[in-house]
Amino acid sequence: MIEWLNDAAFTIADKPVPWSDLLGNIAALATVWLALRRNLWSWPVQIVGSVLLIAASMSAHLGGNAMRQVVIILAASYGWWRWSRGRRSTGEVQIRFATNVERIALVTLMAVGTVGFALLLQATKTSWAPWPDAYIFVGSLVAMLAQARGLFEFWLAWIAVDLVGVPLAVAHGLVFSGLVYGVFFVMCVAGVVDWWKRSRRYRNDHEPHDRRDLHDRPGDTEHDRDHVEEAAPVTATAQTVRTPQAADVAVRHLEGARA
């Protein structure tokens, strides 16, 4: 089975494109398209594509990329579980902008993870290009973790990965993967635009309502209601104060009448 997956499906620029690379990248394209639509099926399709790309990466001696696919399968399983919990009846998930703390965490993970994994690849000699390979590996992990949480910023992480993934794949003979990375880039830009709009809508829906809307209805504003609520106790207090005074006047009036 593995041998068949590594057989050439066709050639591009005199470089063979194995079936594993072809089918894996088709699945990857479907994954991005489904993610753009916020569809739950993006995760299982991602898992299938990653299994196929493991074979393609091993045939190209990209050990780091193969390990990346293994971690992606784990991350996709987490994302599948998380989206399943929060999905709506349409099979989609609510998306939002990351908080400042989440952004700092993602950038820190990207930087520290890239350095650490690149040093590991150098020590084990499992990659011909340890630093870009590590960058793509960690960047993909960061992107998928952000995607699992429904964060808009995951598209930006994928774009950062694509900028390195295209030349790396072509340089190592995976020409078809390089072309697919280019398509990924275009789809990620579309994803940025779409998710930006939806994330802004989510943020606006969950912010406190603009108090200016209350002033569009004279006589029924929040200030008017507060004024009425404050005025009521004052009126009650005034009535309490006037009541003994009225009683005193009545007593004096009766005493004068008796005299």
C-alpha positions as CSV (number, residue, x, y, z in Angstrom):
1,M,0.0,0.0,0.0
2,I,2.8,2.4,0.9
3,E,4.7,1.6,-2.3
4,W,1.6,2.4,-4.4
5,L,1.1,5.7,-2.6
6,N,4.7,6.7,-3.4
7,D,4.3,5.8,-7.1
8,A,4.2,8.8,-9.5
9,A,0.7,9.9,-10.5
10,F,2.1,12.3,-13.0
11,T,5.1,14.7,-13.5
12,I,5.4,18.5,-13.2
13,A,8.6,20.1,-14.5
14,D,10.2,16.6,-14.9
15,K,9.5,15.9,-11.2
16,P,7.2,13.1,-10.3
17,V,4.1,13.8,-8.1
18,P,3.4,10.7,-6.0
19,W,-0.2,9.6,-5.3
20,S,0.2,10.3,-1.6
21,D,1.2,13.9,-2.4
22,L,-1.7,14.3,-4.8
23,L,-4.4,12.8,-2.7
24,G,-3.1,14.4,0.5
25,N,-3.1,17.9,-0.9
26,I,-6.5,17.4,-2.4
27,A,-7.8,16.5,1.1
28,A,-5.9,19.5,2.4
29,L,-7.6,21.9,-0.1
30,A,-10.9,20.4,1.0
31,T,-10.0,21.0,4.6
32,V,-9.3,24.7,4.0
33,W,-12.5,25.1,2.0
34,L,-14.5,23.5,4.8
35,A,-12.7,25.6,7.4
36,L,-13.6,28.7,5.4
37,R,-17.2,27.6,5.7
38,R,-16.7,26.9,9.4
39,N,-17.9,23.3,8.8
40,L,-17.2,20.5,11.3
41,W,-16.1,18.1,8.5
42,S,-12.9,20.1,8.0
43,W,-11.4,18.1,10.9
44,P,-11.9,14.5,9.8
45,V,-10.8,15.5,6.2
46,Q,-7.7,17.0,7.7
47,I,-6.9,13.8,9.5
48,V,-7.2,11.7,6.2
49,G,-5.1,14.2,4.3
50,S,-2.4,14.2,7.0
51,V,-2.2,10.4,6.9
52,L,-1.5,10.6,3.1
53,L,1.0,13.4,3.5
54,I,3.0,11.4,6.0
55,A,3.8,8.9,3.2
56,A,4.7,11.8,0.8
57,S,7.0,13.5,3.3
58,M,8.8,10.3,4.2
59,S,9.5,9.7,0.5
60,A,11.0,13.2,0.2
61,H,13.1,12.7,3.4
62,L,11.2,15.5,5.2
63,G,11.1,13.8,8.6
64,G,10.1,17.0,10.3
65,N,7.2,17.4,7.9
66,A,6.1,13.8,8.6
67,M,6.3,14.4,12.3
68,R,4.3,17.6,11.7
69,Q,1.5,15.6,10.2
70,V,1.4,13.3,13.2
71,V,0.9,16.2,15.5
72,I,-1.6,17.7,13.1
73,I,-3.6,14.5,13.4
74,L,-3.6,14.9,17.2
75,A,-4.5,18.6,16.9
76,A,-7.2,17.9,14.4
77,S,-8.7,15.3,16.8
78,Y,-8.8,18.0,19.5
79,G,-10.3,20.5,17.1
80,W,-12.9,18.0,16.0
81,W,-13.9,17.4,19.6
82,R,-14.0,21.1,20.5
83,W,-16.0,22.1,17.5
84,S,-18.4,19.2,18.1
85,R,-19.1,20.7,21.6
86,G,-19.8,24.2,20.4
87,R,-21.3,23.7,17.0
88,R,-24.7,25.0,16.1
89,S,-27.4,23.1,14.2
90,T,-25.7,24.1,10.9
91,G,-22.5,22.2,11.8
92,E,-20.6,25.5,12.2
93,V,-18.8,27.1,15.1
94,Q,-18.8,30.6,16.5
95,I,-15.6,32.5,15.7
96,R,-14.0,35.5,17.4
97,F,-10.9,37.6,17.7
98,A,-8.2,36.4,20.1
99,T,-7.6,38.3,23.3
100,N,-4.3,40.0,23.8
101,V,-3.2,37.2,26.2
102,E,-4.1,34.6,23.6
103,R,-2.1,36.5,20.9
104,I,1.0,36.7,23.2
105,A,0.6,33.0,23.9
106,L,0.4,32.1,20.2
107,V,3.4,34.2,19.2
108,T,5.5,32.8,22.1
109,L,4.6,29.2,21.3
110,M,5.5,29.9,17.6
111,A,9.0,31.4,18.5
112,V,10.0,29.0,21.3
113,G,8.6,26.0,19.6
114,T,10.4,26.7,16.3
115,V,13.8,27.1,18.0
116,G,13.3,24.0,20.1
117,F,12.1,21.8,17.3
118,A,14.8,23.0,14.9
119,L,17.5,22.1,17.4
120,L,15.9,18.7,17.8
121,L,15.8,18.1,14.0
122,Q,19.5,19.2,13.8
123,A,20.5,16.8,16.6
124,T,18.6,13.8,15.1
125,K,19.5,14.7,11.5
126,T,15.9,13.9,10.4
127,S,15.5,16.8,8.1
128,W,17.4,18.4,5.2
129,A,16.1,21.9,6.1
130,P,15.6,21.8,9.9
131,W,14.8,25.5,10.5
132,P,12.1,26.1,7.8
133,D,10.9,22.6,8.5
134,A,10.5,23.4,12.2
135,Y,8.9,26.7,11.4
136,I,6.3,25.1,9.3
137,F,5.7,22.3,11.8
138,V,5.2,24.7,14.8
139,G,3.3,27.2,12.7
140,S,0.9,24.6,11.6
141,L,0.4,23.5,15.2
142,V,-0.2,27.0,16.3
143,A,-2.7,27.6,13.5
144,M,-4.7,24.5,14.2
145,L,-4.9,25.2,18.0
146,A,-6.1,28.7,17.1
147,Q,-8.6,27.2,14.6
148,A,-9.8,24.7,17.2
149,R,-10.7,27.7,19.5
150,G,-12.4,29.5,16.7
151,L,-9.9,32.4,16.6
152,F,-9.7,34.6,13.6
153,E,-5.9,34.8,13.9
154,F,-5.5,31.2,12.8
155,W,-5.7,32.4,9.2
156,L,-2.8,34.7,9.7
157,A,-0.8,31.8,11.1
158,W,-1.5,29.7,8.0
159,I,-0.4,32.6,5.8
160,A,2.9,32.8,7.6
161,V,3.3,29.1,7.2
162,D,2.5,29.2,3.4
163,L,5.2,31.9,2.8
164,V,7.8,29.4,3.8
165,G,6.1,26.2,2.8
166,V,5.9,27.0,-0.9
167,P,9.6,27.4,-1.6
168,L,10.5,24.6,0.8
169,A,8.2,22.1,-0.9
170,V,9.4,23.0,-4.4
171,A,13.1,22.9,-3.4
172,H,12.6,19.3,-2.1
173,G,10.8,18.1,-5.3
174,L,7.2,18.3,-4.0
175,V,6.2,20.6,-6.8
176,F,2.5,19.8,-6.6
177,S,2.6,20.6,-2.8
178,G,4.2,23.9,-3.7
179,L,1.4,24.7,-6.1
180,V,-1.1,23.7,-3.5
181,Y,0.5,25.9,-0.9
182,G,0.0,28.8,-3.4
183,V,-3.7,27.9,-3.6
184,F,-3.7,27.8,0.2
185,F,-2.4,31.3,0.3
186,V,-5.3,32.6,-1.8
187,M,-7.8,30.7,0.2
188,C,-6.3,32.0,3.4
189,V,-6.7,35.5,2.2
190,A,-10.3,34.8,1.5
191,G,-10.6,33.3,4.9
192,V,-9.1,36.4,6.5
193,V,-11.7,38.6,4.9
194,D,-14.7,36.3,5.7
195,W,-13.7,35.5,9.3
196,W,-12.8,39.2,10.0
197,K,-16.3,40.2,9.2
198,R,-17.8,37.4,11.3
199,S,-15.5,38.0,14.2
200,R,-16.4,41.7,14.2
201,R,-20.0,40.8,14.2
202,Y,-19.4,38.4,17.2
203,R,-17.6,41.1,19.1
204,N,-20.3,43.7,18.4
205,D,-23.0,41.3,19.5
206,H,-21.3,40.5,22.8
207,E,-20.4,44.1,23.7
208,P,-22.7,46.2,25.9
209,H,-25.5,47.8,23.9
210,D,-24.8,51.4,22.9
211,R,-26.6,53.6,25.3
212,R,-27.3,56.1,22.6
213,D,-30.1,53.8,21.4
214,L,-31.9,54.5,24.6
215,H,-32.1,58.2,23.9
216,D,-33.9,57.6,20.6
217,R,-37.1,57.2,22.6
218,P,-37.8,60.4,24.6
219,G,-39.5,59.8,27.9
220,D,-38.3,56.2,28.0
221,T,-34.5,56.7,28.5
222,E,-32.4,55.1,31.1
223,H,-31.9,58.5,32.7
224,D,-35.6,59.1,32.9
225,R,-36.2,55.7,34.4
226,D,-33.5,56.3,37.0
227,H,-35.0,59.7,37.7
228,V,-38.5,58.2,38.3
229,E,-37.1,55.5,40.5
230,E,-35.2,58.1,42.6
231,A,-38.2,60.5,42.7
232,A,-40.6,57.9,44.1
233,P,-38.8,57.5,47.5
234,V,-38.5,61.2,47.8
235,T,-42.2,61.7,47.3
236,A,-42.9,58.9,49.8
237,T,-40.6,60.6,52.3
238,A,-42.3,64.0,51.8
239,Q,-45.7,62.4,52.4
240,T,-44.3,60.9,55.7
241,V,-43.1,64.3,56.8
242,R,-46.3,66.1,55.9
243,T,-48.5,63.6,57.7
244,P,-47.6,64.6,61.3
245,Q,-47.8,68.3,60.4
246,A,-51.3,67.8,59.1
247,A,-52.2,66.0,62.3
248,D,-50.9,68.8,64.5
249,V,-52.9,71.4,62.6
250,A,-56.1,69.3,63.0
251,V,-55.5,69.0,66.7
252,R,-55.0,72.7,67.2
253,H,-58.1,73.3,65.1
254,L,-60.2,71.1,67.4
255,E,-58.8,72.6,70.5
256,G,-59.7,76.1,69.2
257,A,-63.2,74.9,68.4
258,R,-63.7,73.6,72.0
259,A,-62.5,76.9,73.5
